[in-house]
Amino acid sequence: MAVLRLGFPVIGVTDLDRAVAFWTAALPLSASEEWASPTWRNLVTADGVVDLSRAPSGG
């Protein structure tokens, strides 16, 4: 049976490189260069994708 996924989690971060380093060390994720930009990075696992988006600080 095929599963259709219409959405994926996006985490807003202020330091994209540091967030990529943290999440790839903490969880079984790897950074993908597909769609990579100075404000966006895909983290992939066998089960799906988590995306990081650079966001302004909340303070």
N, C-alpha and C positions, 0 to 999 in steps of 0.2 A: 504494500500500500504506500503510495507517495504522500508526502507531507508538504503542504504549501506554507511557507513562512512569509508573512506580510510585514513583519517588523523585526527590529533588533534593538538591543539596549545601546544607548549612547550616553557616555559619561562626560560631563563638562569638566575640564581641567584647566589650570592656569599655566602649567609647565608641561607641555606635551612630551618632550623627551624624558623627563623624569617620571611621568606617569607610565609611559611605555616600559621603562626599565623596572618600575615597581610591579606592575601587573604581570609582566612576563616572568618575573622572578617568583611572584607569589602564587600564581596559578599556571596550569599547563596551557598557556597561550603563547603564540608566537606572532611577531609583528609582520604584517604583509605590506609590501610596497605597492600593491594594487590600490589605487585611489589615494595614495599617500600625498600629503601636501603639508605646508607649514602649519596648517590649522586642523588637520584631520589625519587619523591613523586607524587602520583596521587591525584588530587583534583576533586571530583565528584559532580555533580548536577543531577537533574532529566533529564536534556537535554543532558548531555554529560560529557566530561572529559577535564580538563586542567592539564597538567603535568609540574612539576618544576624539572629542572635539575641543579645541582650545576655546575657552570662554573667559570673559573679563572677570576679575576678582569680584567677590560679593561685597567687599568692604569699601 
